[in-house]
Amino acid sequence: MKLLIINIGGSSTKLAIYEDEKEIITEVIRHPESDFKEFDSIWSQYEYRKNVVEEFLKRNQTTLSDLQAIVSRGPVVKPLHSGVYYISKEMVDDAQSGNYGMHPSGLGCKIALEMSEGKIPCLTVDPPCVDEMIDIARITGLPQIKRVSFFQALNHKAKAKQLAKELGKKYEDLNLVITHLGSGISVGTHRKGQVIDITNGLEGDGPFGLDRVGTLPAGDWMRYCLSGEKTKDELKNIINGGGGILAHLKVRNAIEVEKMIEDGDEHAALIFHALAFQVGKGVGAASAALGAKPDGIIVTGGLAYSKRFIDHLMPMIEWMAPVYIWPDDNEIESLAFGALRGLKGIETIYSY
């Protein structure tokens, strides 16, 4: 069973061809920032991104008739439960509307749907809008505002199932805390196969990240917003894309931060340590939400490659439960394996 996998990010397009569980080829195409200057929105990149996918297939001598399915990273749409979904016109329309937010991953779903020509299934797995939060976790101190579930569900779920397999248990039998350390950071409470609580870094909730602000003191943020120094769009960009490490140090790459530290920048060291401190606090809060000792804590995502970061984090969390440091997000593999479980009837494939 041959699959085309599409994972579109902000500055990259990751593509792969799988033959059942075997990876035939994977490519990561990095796009220079200059390529995007002519585009005024994510969706105006559609033809550009589609051409990248088509060129990939040509290079690898693959046509639609060779494929049994196309799988894309999930879009930003209405809340869904975890699982495998058919990509439909309704799903793409909701992603393109912007009613639930915007992310380049939605482009992959539109490309998959158009390329398939209705002849083969188009699938997505555990999109970022997976919502399993319990009601009590949604409550804030203001009735007009509720916490919402939005996170790196694909990697959270894949890593949880990986640990369950290693322990010889079912995911549904475990209590886990998982933190994904990407440009945005999420910390999730996984209770018996359900993410009952999750931080939403996209909206300024939880630890700050490489370019996201995380939770801010509400009064100070209110005064900052009302000062008139920033427009509405500038404020939105600060929350997601202009905050965190970038706001403090003018770089958003952890490798660059570590070089600054090695060169003697004490302020960079303080900020990097503060990021680990906030993640540690988040893991503690997520553990408390379980109401029981976690069976394991998983640390995943690019920042987990940093020994300096992990050395700061571990003393805060290693006393709580066994800690598993698994940096690779394996999104391509997770998409392929999830789709195969659906296509082989191991899991249900849901309609949107």
N, C-alpha and C positions, 0 to 999 in steps of 0.2 A: 504494500500500500504506500504509494508515493505522495508526499505532502510538500507544499510550498509554505514556508513560514515567513511572515512579515512582522517586523517589529520596528515601528517608526518612532524615533525620539526627536528631541529638539534640534540636535545638530548631527544626527547620524541616522542611517537606515541599516538595520541588521536583517539579513536575509539568509535563509537556509533551505536546503532540500533534504528531507528525511525519507528513507525507505524503511517503513515500520519504525522500530526504535533506533535504527542505525543512521547516524549523521553522514550524509553523502558529501555535503559541502556547506560551509558557513562563511559568509562575508560580512564585514562591518565596513560600510562606506561612510567615511567622515566628510561632512560637508563644510567647506570654508564659509565663514560668516558672510563674505562678499556675495555668495550665491543667493542669499536671502534678501538682499537690499531692495530688489525689485518687487517683493511681495509685501502687501499691506496687511495680510492676515494669514493664519495657519491654513485656511482652506484655499487660499489663492496659490498655495504650493502644490496643489493636486497634480497637475500635469507634470511638473518637475519630478515629484516623487514617483509617479506612475512610470515615467520614463526610466528611472533608476531600477525599478523592479523588472521592467521589460528587458532592459539591457543585461541584467543579471541572468535572466532565463536564456537569453540568446548566447551569452558567454558559456553557459553550461548546457547548451543544446537541449533545452527542455521546452516542451510546448504544453498547452492545456490538455491535449489528449494523453499526455504522459502522467497527468496528475489525477489523484483520486479525491483530493480536497485541498482547499487553501485555508490557512489558519492565520489570523491576525491578532496581535495584542489588542485587548479590549478598549472600547471608547469610553468617554465620559457621558453616561446616560442616566436614566432613572435608577433608583436603588434596586438591586437584584440579589438573589441568594447565590451562594457559591455554586459553581458548576460550569458545564460546557453549554454554549449557546449557538444556535444558528444566527449568523449575521443576516439581517433582513433590511429591506428598504426603510422600514419604520425605525430600526435601530440607527441607521446611518442618518436619517432625517433628524432624529433627536440629538445625535452627536453634533450635527452641523448647525442646529438651531442655537447652540450656546446656552440653552436654558439651564443646563446642569454644570456648565463650565466648559473649558476648552483645553484640548491636549492633542498634539500631533498624531497620537495613536489612532484617532478616529479616521485619519486619512488612509491608514492601512485597511480598515474595514471597508471603506468605499472602493478602494482599489481592488480588493478581493472580490467584492460583489460584482463589480463591472467586468473584471477579467473572467470570472467564472461563467458568464453568459447564461446563468441558470442551469448549466449542465452538470456541475459538480457541487458538493456542499461547501459552504463558507462557514467557518467556525471561529469562535473566540472562547477563551478559557479564563475564568476568574477575573473579570474586568475590575478596574479600580473602584467601581461603585458598589462592590459586594457589601451588603448590609445585613449583619447578624447581631447588631447591638441590642442589648436588653434595654427596656424602657428607662430604667433608673439611670443608666449611663448617659442618656440623652438630655437629662435635666440640667439646666444652668440656673444661675441666680436671677434670671430675667425670663418671664414666661414667653416673651416674644422671640426669644432666641433658644434654639435647641442644638445640641451637638449632633453632627452628622457623620456617617461612616464614609470615609474616602481615604484609600491607602493602597500600598503596593500589594494588593491581595494575591496576585499571581505568585509572587515570591514567598510571601508569608505561608500560603497554603502548601506550596511545593516543599518548602523546608520543613514544615510541620509533618507532612507525610513521610519525608525522607527520614526524619528522626524516629518516627513511629516504626518504620521498617527496620531501622538499625536496632531498635530496642525489642523487636519481635512483638510489637503491640499494634493496636489500631489507633489511629489519630483520635477517634471518638472516645477512647478510653484515657486520654492524656490531658493533663493540665499544663499548659506551656505559656511562657512569655517570649515573644519574638520582637526584636527591633531591627528594622531595615534602615541601613545607614547609607542613603544616597544623597543627591543634592537636597532632597527633602527627607526628613526622618519621621518614621512612624514607630510607635510602640504599642503592641497589641496583646490583649489578654485572651488566650485561646483556652476555653473551658469545654472539654469533652467534644471537640470538633467544631466549636462555634466561637467566632471572634466576638465576645460579648462586650468588649470595650476597645477603642482604638483612638489614638491621637490623629488629628487631621492637619498635617503640616502645610497643606495647600492653603488652608484658611487661617493660619496663625494659631495653631493648637499644639501643645507639647514642646519638645526640645527645639531650639533653633537648628538650622541646617547650614549647608554651604552657601545657600542664597535665599533662605527663608527665615522669617523673623521668629517663629515659634510664639509661645505665649508671652504677652507683654503685660505689665501693670496697666489695668484698664484706665485708670485716671490719667496717667501720663500719656497714654496713647490718645485718649480723647483730647487732651490739651494740644498735643502735637497735630492732630487732624484739624482742630479748630483754629490753629495759628494762622492759617491762610498761606503758609509757605509752600504747600504742595497741592497740586490738583488732584481730583478724584482718581484719575488714571495713574498718576505718580504714586499715590498711596496704595493702590491695588498692586502696583509693581513692587513696592517695598515689601509687602506681605509675602509675595511669591515671585522671587526673581531678583530682588534688590536688597534683601536683608541678610541676616546671619553673618557668616565668615566674610562674605563679600563686602558687607557694609562696614565691618570693622577693619579689614585688612586689604581691601581693594583687589582681592583675588578670590576665586571660587574653587580652586583646585587644591586638594589636601597635600599633594606633592610639593606644590609651591610654598604652602604654609610651613611644611616641615623644613624646607630649605631655608626659609626665613629664620626659623628657630635655630637651625644648625649654624647660621651666620651670626647668632647672638641676639636676635630680636626678642627681647623679654616680653614685650606686649603681645607678639604673635603667640608665644608660649602660653601666656595667660588666657588668651581667647580660645586656643585649641583645648586647653585643660578645662575651660568653662563649658565647652561643647560636650566633652566627655562627662563632666559633672552633671549636666542637664540630662543626658541620656541615662546615666546611672539613677538619678532621681525618678525618671520615667519608668525604668524597669522596676524600681521599688514600688511605685504606685500601681503598676500593672499587676505585680505579684499580689499586692493587698487586695485588688479587685477580685482575685480568684477566691479568696476566703479559705485558701489551703496552700500548702507548700507546693511550688511548681515542681513538676517532674523534670523540667529542664528549661534552660534559657538559651535561646538561639540568637546569635549576633551575626547579621548578614549584610551584604551590600558593600560598595567600594571602600568606605572608610574602615571597614574591618581588616583591610590589608595593612593598615598602619599599625606597626608595633607600638609606636609612641602612644597612639590613641588607646589601643587595647590595654597598654600598661597603666594608663590613667583610669580606665573603666573597670578593670577586673577587681581591684580591691573593694569597689563599691557593691559588686553584685555576686562575687563568687561564693560568698557565704550563704546565699539564698538557696542555691540549687546547682546541679551540674551545668556548666556553661559550654556551649558548642559554638566555636568561631568558624563560620562558613561564609567567607566573603563573596564567593561567586553567586550572582543572582540567577544564572541558568535560565533566563526567561525564554530563550529560544527552545531549549529542551523541554521546559515546563509546558509551553504551548503545544509542542509536538506530542508529548506523552499524554497530556490531557485530552487532546483531540482524538488520539488513538483509542483511549479508554471509551470515549463516546462512540466512535465509529465501530468498535468491536463489541459494543453492547454491554461493556462492563459498567458504564455510567449512563445515565439518561442524558440525551441532548435536548435542552429546553428551547422552546420558541420564545422570542422576545415579547 
